[in-house]
């Protein structure tokens, strides 16, 4: 079992590295991720730091599960994705409803899209078809945390996984972005990851 996270020290360093203000929602998000980590068999704090960095980036620093476009409703997210499609910025309007009436735009601590991904990740975290049948479950913090970690550890987002970039021979915060989304904003997320590692350990990455 991994050692417990020194949460008091983490939050002290977080305020120094990121912002002096810690919102309740952020504290809850960090807490849920730490709870998952401490219950798991994971131990490499570089993995945790990069998972934190990914969630921080994907949620606009809120550390709370969000809808695509940071929208307040499903209908608004559908409109946001449709606009991207109409502008030619994406090749497929993946927000169109499936036969079951559900729409599979991005949701969660990391934006999962497309029905097949909802079904695959749902099965991976033990929900069977529930996540596909009710994609809004990805907005539940506990479920979103499971999706984030299982997806990054097992390589379910892009077939790249945390062990590919953080192992005995390598520490590669930049290319670790390939776990989620190519090299989009890779330098920025890498910077977050290094700062989170410092928050977790008190040592530079």
N, C-alpha and C positions, 0 to 999 in steps of 0.2 A: 504494500500500500504506500502511496506517496505521502510525504510529510505534509502536515497541515500547512496551509498558506498563512503566513504571518500577516493577517489582514490589517491590523493596526498600522504596521510599518508600510504595507502596500499603500494604504490610503494617504498616509503622510507624504510618501514619495510621489504618489499620483498628483496631489495638490501642487507639489513643487514642479513636476514635469509637464503637466497639462493645464490645469486650471485650479485656482484657489477655491472654486465652488464645486461641491459635489451634490448633485441633485438626488432626491430620493429614488427616482427611477433608475439612475445610473448605479447607485449603491445596490439596489435589488438585482440588477443585471449582473454586476460583478459577483455578488454573493451567490447567485444561482450557478454561475460558471465555476466558482470556487467549490461549491458544494458538489457539483458533478465531478470535478477533478479529484477531490478528496475521496470520493466513493469509488473511483476507477482504479485501474492498475497502471495508469499513465504516470510518468515520473520526470520526463525531460521538460524542464521549465521553459526551454526555448519553444517547445510546442505550445505550451499554455500562453506564452507571451505573444506568439503569432496568432493564435486563435483570438485572444483579446483584441489584438490590432485589427484583425479582420472584422470582428463584430463592431468595433469602434468606428471603422471606416464605413461599413455597410449600413449602419444605423444612423449616420450623421452624428456620432458621439453620444447618442442617447442610451446606448446599451440595452435598448428595449426593442422587441420585434416590431418591424414596420412593414407597411404595404409599399409596393413599388411606387416611386415618385413621392414618398413620404405623405401619401394621400390619407385622408380621414375616412374614406369609405371605399368599398369595392368598386362602386360605379365610377368614382373619380380615378382609380387606378386603371380601370378598363379604358377610360377616355385618354389617360396619359399614354398608355401603350399604343392605342389606336393612332394617336397623333404622331408618335415616333414612326409608326409604319407608313402613315400618309406622307410624312416628310422624307421617306426613303432611308431613315436612319437604322431601321431593322428590316430584315428580309421577310419576316413572317409575323403576322399579328397573333401572337400566342395568347392574347387575352380574350379571344373569341370563345364563347361558351361551348363546352363539349355537350354531348348528347344528354348528359345528366344535369345540364343547366349550370354547371360549375365553371369558373374561369380560373386559369392557372398562371396568373401574373406573379411577379415576385412578392414573396412574403418571408418574414422571419428575421433572424439575426444575420443571416446570409441569404441573399435573394435567390430562392429556388423558383424556377419557371418551368413551364410545360408539364402536362399531365403525367407523362411517363416518369418524370423526376419525382413528382409528388408520390406516385405509387411506389417507386423504387426505394425512396428514402423512408417512406412510411413503413415498408416491410423491414428495412434495415434496423429501425429502432423499435420494432416489435408491435407496430400498430396494424399490421396487415394492410387492408385496403382503406382503413379509416381516414388516413390523410388525403387519399385521392377522393373519397366520397365527401369529405368535409375539409377542404384546403385551408379554411380559416383556423384550423387547429395549429397551423404553423405560426400563428400569432400568440399562442400560449407560450409563456416564457420557458417553462420546463421542457416542453416539446421542442421549442426553437433551439435550446441549448443542446439537446440530444442530436438534433439534425446537424448543428454546427460541428460538434466534436466527431460524431460518427462519420459524417461526410468528409471531414478533413483527414481523419486518421485512416479511413479505408479507401480514400481516393474516389469517392462517389460523385463528386462534382465534375471533374475533368480528367479522371484517371490518374492524376498526380496527387501525392499524399505527403503528409508532414515528414515522414521518414525519408522521402526523396531529397529533402533540403536541409534537414537537421538530423545528423547522425554522427558517428564517431569520427568521420573523416571530413565532414562538411557543416558549415553554418552559413546559409545563403538566404538572408532575409528578402533580398530583392526578387530572386527567381521563385521564391515560395508563393508569390502571387499567382503563379500558374496553377496552383491548387484550386483557385476560384475563377479567375477571369484573365487568362493570358498575362500580359504585363501591364494591363490597364492600371494606372496610378500606383505602379509597383514601388517606386521610390518613396512615395508618401506613406504607403502601408508599411514598408520596411522601416521607415523612421519611427512609426508608431510601435512596431514590434520591438525595436531596440530600447525604446523608452519604457515599454512595459516590462521588458526583462530587467531593467534597472529597478523598476518599482517592485518587482517580485523578489529580487536577490540582493539589491544594494550594490550590485557590481555592473560595470559597463558590459554591453553585449560584445 
